[in-house]
Amino acid sequence: MCNDCGRQFLTKRRKQNLQKVLWKKYVWERQTVKQLATRYGKSERWIRQQLDEFPVKKKSVRPCDVVIVADMTFVKRTFGVCVFRSPHLKKNLDWKMALTETANVYHELRWQIERQGFEIQAAVIDGRPGIIDVFWDVPVQMCHFHQIAIMTRYLTARPKLTAGQMLRHIALMIPQSNEDGINRLLADWYKQWHNFLKEKTYNPITRRWFYTHKRLRSAYRSICRNLPTLYAYQKYPELKIPNTTNSLDGTFSHLKDMLRIHRGLNKRKKLKMIDEILSK
């Protein structure tokens, strides 16, 4: 307060510091707007205004050669976030909001981090079609967990057919085996069941023939298609490539848990929270 005129004023730095404290307690200490209003003796409207005005900045990571884990998760049905993470640095390098998961999103994100100075040495992906082409010039590792999940989706966790049981058993051996071992097992399996896979059934309504065991064929085709990328971590041991996307899956789980605390957020504030959490 000015002693001459009696005018009261507040320094900008003090206001910014208060906004930073409120934002930290709101996001990381899981305080609600009502709790913050009670604690600081302010109205809920004033607290919301301070939270809206607080600027969230992405924390930069020093550029270097990196092995990345790339994946996308949807925080709402209307939009998702695609993240490139370095499991060795334990940092999220960059991320991008998108409505759908397409190769273009990964292309743009790769361009962004390379523009910052990062050099991608290898990439770990979940096997979504088209994504492997984004990293055509570096070793690509297919996540073992996602490959087994794909096989389970086609065969179920408890296949009834003997051929399905044997193929699922081969899939479960992926983390403990190598490319040559799985290749031999698949060759032996196909030699035993190739006639079974070719069986067809006639549909009297459409008057067409279709493969009787379509899901079994899809499971076999999936593991054969992804086999060259399942063991990149063994082909390039010097890069120390992880064989799963677990590093990023844990980040996504933490992100959704933090967002779930503050239900009903508008999109603008939710995006700010995502930037804050992923920058940590």
Residue pairs with C-beta under 8 A, 6 or more apart in sequence:
1 7
1 8
1 9
2 8
2 9
18 50
19 50
19 51
19 53
19 54
20 54
22 36
22 40
22 47
22 50
22 51
22 54
23 50
23 51
23 54
23 56
23 276
25 31
25 36
26 32
26 33
26 36
26 51
26 262
27 258
27 273
27 276
27 277
30 258
30 261
31 39
32 262
33 44
33 47
33 48
33 51
34 44
36 42
36 47
37 43
37 44
37 46
37 47
40 47
51 269
52 268
52 269
54 272
56 272
56 275
56 276
56 279
57 279
58 94
58 275
58 279
59 279
59 280
60 116
61 86
61 89
61 91
61 93
63 116
63 117
63 118
63 119
64 89
64 118
64 119
65 118
65 119
65 121
66 86
66 88
66 89
66 93
66 118
66 119
66 120
66 121
67 86
67 87
67 88
67 120
67 121
67 122
67 123
67 124
67 239
67 240
67 241
67 242
68 84
68 85
68 86
68 93
68 113
68 120
68 122
68 123
68 124
69 84
69 85
69 86
69 87
69 123
69 124
69 242
69 245
69 247
69 248
70 82
70 83
70 84
70 85
70 106
70 109
70 123
70 124
70 125
70 131
70 135
70 248
71 82
71 83
71 125
71 126
71 245
71 248
71 249
71 252
72 80
72 81
72 82
72 83
72 98
72 101
72 105
73 80
73 81
73 83
73 252
73 255
73 256
74 80
75 81
75 255
75 256
75 259
75 270
75 274
76 270
78 99
78 267
79 97
79 98
79 99
79 267
80 97
80 98
80 99
80 100
80 101
81 95
81 96
81 97
81 98
81 255
81 274
81 278
82 95
82 96
82 97
82 98
82 101
82 105
82 106
82 109
83 92
83 94
83 95
83 248
83 251
83 252
83 278
84 92
84 93
84 94
84 95
84 109
84 110
84 113
85 91
85 92
85 93
85 247
85 248
85 251
86 92
86 93
87 124
87 242
87 247
87 248
88 240
90 247
92 251
92 278
92 279
93 113
93 116
93 118
94 109
94 112
94 113
94 116
95 109
95 274
95 278
96 105
96 108
96 109
96 112
97 271
97 274
98 105
101 128
102 130
103 130
103 131
103 133
103 134
106 131
106 134
107 134
110 120
110 134
110 135
113 120
114 120
120 135
120 138
121 138
121 139
121 239
122 138
122 139
122 140
122 141
122 232
122 236
122 239
122 241
123 134
123 135
123 138
123 139
123 140
123 141
124 140
124 141
124 142
124 143
124 241
124 242
124 243
124 244
124 245
125 131
125 132
125 135
125 140
125 141
125 142
125 143
125 245
126 142
126 143
126 146
126 245
127 142
127 143
127 146
127 147
127 150
127 226
127 229
132 140
132 229
139 232
139 235
139 236
139 239
139 241
140 229
140 232
141 229
141 230
141 232
141 233
141 241
141 242
141 243
142 226
142 229
142 230
142 232
143 243
143 244
143 245
144 174
144 175
144 230
144 243
144 244
145 244
145 245
145 246
145 249
146 244
146 245
147 171
147 174
147 222
147 223
147 226
147 230
148 171
148 172
148 174
150 219
150 222
151 167
151 168
151 171
151 219
151 222
151 223
152 168
152 171
154 215
154 216
154 218
154 219
154 222
155 164
155 167
155 168
155 171
155 215
155 216
155 219
156 164
159 165
159 167
159 168
161 213
161 216
163 189
163 192
163 193
163 196
163 197
163 213
163 216
164 216
164 219
166 189
166 193
167 189
167 216
167 219
167 220
167 223
170 182
170 185
170 186
170 189
170 223
171 219
171 223
173 181
173 182
173 185
174 182
174 230
175 243
177 185
178 231
178 234
179 227
179 228
179 230
179 231
179 234
182 223
182 227
182 230
183 227
186 220
186 223
186 224
186 227
189 220
190 197
190 220
196 213
197 211
197 213
197 216
197 217
197 220
198 211
199 211
199 212
199 213
200 209
200 210
200 211
200 212
201 209
201 210
201 211
201 212
202 208
202 209
203 209
203 210
211 217
232 241
233 239
233 241
233 242
233 243
251 278
254 277
255 274
255 277
255 278
258 273
258 277
259 265
259 270
259 273
259 274
259 277
262 273
265 273
